[in-house]
Amino acid sequence: AGLAANTAFHHDVFADYRATCRPNTLRRHDYDLRAFSAFLSSFGISRSAEALASDPAAWRGMTYGILVAFRRWLEEKGEATSTIKARVATIHQYCKLAGPPSQGAGVLSAGDLAAILSVKGYNGKAARNLDEERTRRAIPTRVGHKKAVFTAITARQAEQLKRTTTPSPPPQRIPRDHDQLLAARDALMFCLFIEHALRCGELVGLNVESIDLDRHTLSIYSEKTHTFNVHQLQEHTEAAARIYLEQFGRDAGPLFEGYQGQRISPRAVNKRVGVIGQLLGFTKKRLSPHDLRHFFTFDALEHGLPLD
């Protein structure tokens, strides 16, 4: 009975782990495992990302040398050092699940697992040296559109963002109610980012009920930290909220919606902030929601708010 229970545990260890992960974490893991699957495929080894995420046997034969080769493969493809570090960490996690009992399924030995975990990503000076070396060899140090550093904005630009939104939409044969809300919606979004330092995920998770105009409060749930906070509504945010909610005409449900009447996505918010940023002159470096959170932090420190 004990052996049967152990065998059942080994089969479920991957599923048990993934059941405790947040959706964003699982998406990141799957993305990293797809990259590892593509690397193995380039050497004639067939391991699907789905198998790597669920089947301990897919990790049979894994060694530290394979992980070193994977890391080098990512370097030559021009992946950012932060991406390389994250992908190596993902491989570490799934090798632990395939490692010796009781934490793992018993596919990898303790010695193999220890050697694999000794292969690390890059931090600090090592990461800078790697990027300099890749630059000398004309290899990119970042792929995709994600920025290496945040876009700095001034207090004047922040005030402009809170008051300026996109131009009125062009006339259409059939006007859409959603378009008529854009100016008021954008103003409230920027106020929430700039005056309340919301994360993008916190903003899209807001409901109409999150804003209490009678008590002048904003209730926020942070999925990242699993905490609930109540903010005193700041001046521009409260004014923008009154205008938007009056036009929105609802007393429940998602505070911000897309064209299909569903809760707006973080991707859509990022794109919207970038578009408005371009209209206001942020053309060399794209403006993102997290840039506004950076502004709030540094502005607060510069005006004497204690760090704690």
C-alpha positions in Angstrom: 0.0 0.0 0.0 2.9 2.3 0.9 4.6 1.7 -2.5 1.3 2.2 -4.3 0.8 5.5 -2.5 4.4 6.6 -3.4 3.8 5.7 -7.0 0.6 7.7 -7.1 2.4 10.7 -5.5 5.1 10.6 -8.1 2.6 10.7 -10.9 0.7 13.7 -9.3 3.7 15.8 -8.2 3.7 18.0 -11.4 -0.1 18.5 -11.2 0.0 19.2 -7.5 2.7 21.9 -8.0 0.9 23.6 -11.0 -2.3 23.6 -9.0 -0.7 26.0 -6.5 0.6 28.4 -9.2 -1.1 31.6 -10.3 -2.2 31.8 -14.0 0.5 34.3 -14.8 3.1 32.0 -13.3 1.9 29.1 -15.4 1.9 31.2 -18.5 5.5 32.1 -17.9 6.4 28.5 -17.2 4.7 27.3 -20.4 6.5 30.0 -22.4 9.9 29.0 -21.0 9.2 25.3 -21.5 8.3 25.9 -25.1 11.7 27.6 -25.6 13.4 24.6 -24.0 11.4 22.2 -26.2 12.5 24.2 -29.3 16.1 24.0 -28.1 15.9 20.2 -27.7 14.2 19.9 -31.0 17.1 21.7 -32.7 19.3 18.8 -31.6 16.8 16.1 -32.6 15.3 15.4 -29.2 11.5 15.4 -29.1 10.0 16.7 -25.9 6.8 18.7 -26.2 6.3 21.6 -23.8 3.1 19.9 -22.6 5.0 16.7 -21.7 7.7 18.8 -19.9 5.0 20.5 -17.9 3.2 17.3 -16.8 5.2 14.1 -17.3 8.2 13.4 -15.1 9.5 10.9 -17.6 10.0 13.7 -20.1 12.9 14.8 -17.9 14.7 11.5 -18.0 18.3 12.0 -19.2 18.4 15.6 -18.2 21.9 16.8 -17.2 23.7 20.0 -16.2 25.5 19.9 -19.6 22.1 20.2 -21.4 21.1 23.2 -19.2 24.5 24.9 -19.9 23.9 24.3 -23.6 20.4 25.7 -23.3 21.7 28.8 -21.6 24.3 29.3 -24.3 21.6 28.8 -27.0 19.5 31.6 -25.4 22.6 33.9 -25.3 23.3 33.4 -29.0 19.6 34.1 -29.8 19.9 37.5 -28.1 17.6 36.9 -25.2 17.9 39.5 -22.3 19.9 38.3 -19.3 16.7 38.6 -17.2 14.9 36.3 -19.6 17.8 33.8 -19.5 17.8 33.8 -15.7 14.0 33.3 -15.6 14.2 30.4 -18.0 17.0 28.7 -16.1 14.9 29.1 -12.9 12.0 27.4 -14.6 14.1 24.5 -15.7 15.4 24.2 -12.1 11.8 24.0 -10.8 10.7 21.2 -13.1 13.9 19.3 -12.5 13.2 19.5 -8.8 9.8 18.0 -9.5 11.5 15.2 -11.5 14.2 14.8 -8.8 14.4 12.4 -5.9 11.5 11.8 -3.4 9.8 13.1 -1.4 9.7 16.4 -3.3 10.2 14.8 -6.7 9.0 12.0 -8.8 12.3 10.1 -8.7 13.3 10.4 -12.4 16.5 12.3 -11.7 19.0 11.3 -9.1 20.1 13.5 -6.3 23.5 13.9 -7.9 22.1 14.9 -11.3 19.7 17.4 -9.7 22.5 19.0 -7.6 24.6 19.5 -10.7 21.7 20.9 -12.6 20.9 23.4 -9.8 24.5 24.6 -9.9 23.9 26.1 -13.4 22.7 29.7 -12.7 21.5 32.7 -14.7 23.4 36.0 -14.8 23.3 38.8 -12.2 24.9 42.2 -11.8 28.4 42.5 -13.2 28.3 39.1 -15.0 25.2 40.1 -16.8 26.7 43.5 -17.9 29.9 41.7 -19.0 27.9 39.2 -21.1 25.9 42.0 -22.8 29.1 43.9 -23.6 30.6 40.8 -25.1 27.5 40.1 -27.1 27.5 43.7 -28.3 31.1 43.3 -29.5 30.1 40.3 -31.5 27.0 42.1 -33.0 24.6 39.8 -31.1 21.4 41.5 -29.7 21.1 41.8 -26.0 17.3 41.9 -26.0 14.6 40.6 -28.3 11.0 41.8 -28.5 9.6 45.2 -27.5 10.0 45.2 -23.7 12.1 48.0 -22.5 15.4 47.6 -20.6 14.7 50.6 -18.4 11.7 52.7 -17.5 10.6 55.9 -19.4 11.1 58.9 -17.1 8.4 61.6 -17.0 8.3 65.0 -15.4 5.7 66.5 -13.1 4.5 68.7 -15.9 4.0 65.7 -18.2 2.2 63.9 -15.4 -0.2 66.8 -15.0 -0.7 66.8 -18.8 -1.4 63.1 -18.8 -4.1 63.4 -16.2 -5.9 66.1 -18.2 -5.1 65.1 -21.8 -6.6 62.1 -23.6 -6.9 61.0 -27.2 -8.8 63.2 -29.7 -12.5 62.6 -30.2 -13.1 59.6 -32.4 -13.9 60.2 -36.1 -17.6 60.3 -36.9 -19.0 56.9 -37.8 -22.2 55.7 -39.5 -23.2 54.0 -36.3 -21.7 55.7 -33.2 -20.5 53.3 -30.5 -21.3 54.1 -26.9 -17.8 52.8 -26.0 -16.1 55.5 -28.1 -18.0 58.2 -26.3 -16.6 57.0 -23.0 -12.9 57.0 -24.1 -12.0 60.5 -23.0 -13.5 60.2 -19.5 -12.1 56.6 -19.2 -8.6 57.5 -20.2 -8.5 60.5 -17.8 -9.6 58.2 -14.9 -7.1 55.5 -15.9 -4.2 58.0 -15.9 -5.2 59.5 -12.6 -5.3 56.1 -11.0 -1.9 55.3 -12.3 -0.3 58.6 -11.4 -2.0 59.5 -8.1 -2.5 56.0 -6.7 0.4 54.1 -8.2 -1.7 51.2 -9.3 -0.2 48.2 -11.0 -1.8 47.3 -14.3 -3.3 44.2 -12.9 -4.8 46.1 -10.0 -6.4 48.7 -12.4 -8.0 46.1 -14.7 -9.4 44.3 -11.6 -11.3 47.3 -10.3 -15.1 47.2 -10.3 -17.5 50.1 -10.2 -18.1 49.3 -6.5 -14.4 49.8 -5.8 -15.0 53.6 -5.9 -17.1 55.0 -3.1 -17.7 58.7 -4.0 -19.7 59.3 -0.8 -16.8 58.2 1.4 -14.1 59.4 -1.1 -12.4 56.0 -1.1 -10.9 53.6 -3.5 -10.8 49.9 -2.6 -8.0 47.9 -4.3 -7.2 44.2 -4.4 -3.7 43.3 -5.4 -3.5 39.8 -6.8 0.3 39.9 -6.8 0.5 40.4 -3.1 -3.0 39.0 -2.2 -3.8 42.1 -0.1 -6.7 44.5 0.1 -6.1 48.3 0.5 -8.3 51.3 0.8 -7.0 54.6 -0.5 -8.3 58.1 0.1 -9.3 59.3 -3.4 -6.9 62.0 -4.6 -8.3 65.3 -6.1 -7.9 64.6 -9.8 -8.9 61.0 -9.5 -12.2 61.8 -7.7 -13.1 64.4 -10.2 -12.3 62.1 -13.1 -14.3 59.3 -11.4 -17.4 61.4 -11.0 -17.4 62.3 -14.7 -16.7 58.8 -15.9 -19.2 57.0 -13.6 -21.9 59.5 -14.6 -21.3 58.7 -18.3 -20.8 55.0 -17.6 -24.2 54.7 -16.0 -23.6 51.5 -14.1 -23.5 50.7 -10.4 -21.8 47.3 -10.6 -19.4 45.2 -12.7 -16.0 45.9 -14.2 -14.9 49.5 -14.0 -13.2 49.4 -17.4 -14.5 47.5 -20.3 -13.3 46.8 -23.9 -15.3 46.9 -27.1 -16.9 43.5 -26.4 -18.4 44.5 -23.1 -15.9 42.4 -21.1 -13.3 43.5 -18.6 -10.4 45.3 -20.3 -7.2 43.3 -20.4 -3.7 44.4 -19.2 -2.5 44.1 -22.8 -5.2 46.6 -23.9 -4.3 49.0 -21.1 -0.6 48.8 -22.0 -1.4 49.5 -25.6 -3.7 52.4 -24.7 -1.1 54.1 -22.5 1.5 53.7 -25.3 -0.8 55.3 -27.9 -1.6 58.3 -25.7 2.0 58.6 -24.8 2.9 58.9 -28.5 0.4 61.6 -28.9 2.0 63.6 -26.1 5.5 63.3 -27.4 6.8 60.0 -26.0 8.1 58.7 -29.3 11.7 57.7 -28.7 10.8 55.5 -25.7 7.3 54.0 -25.3 5.3 55.0 -22.3 3.9 52.1 -20.2 1.6 51.9 -17.1 4.6 51.0 -14.9 6.4 54.2 -15.9 3.6 56.1 -14.2 4.1 53.9 -11.0 7.8 54.8 -11.2 6.9 58.5 -11.4 4.6 58.3 -8.3 7.4 56.6 -6.3 10.2 59.1 -7.1 7.9 62.1 -6.9 6.8 61.0 -3.4 10.4 60.5 -2.3 11.4 63.9 -3.7 8.6 65.6 -1.7 9.6 64.1 1.6 7.5 61.0 1.9 9.4 58.5 4.2 10.5 55.4 2.5 8.7 53.1 4.9 
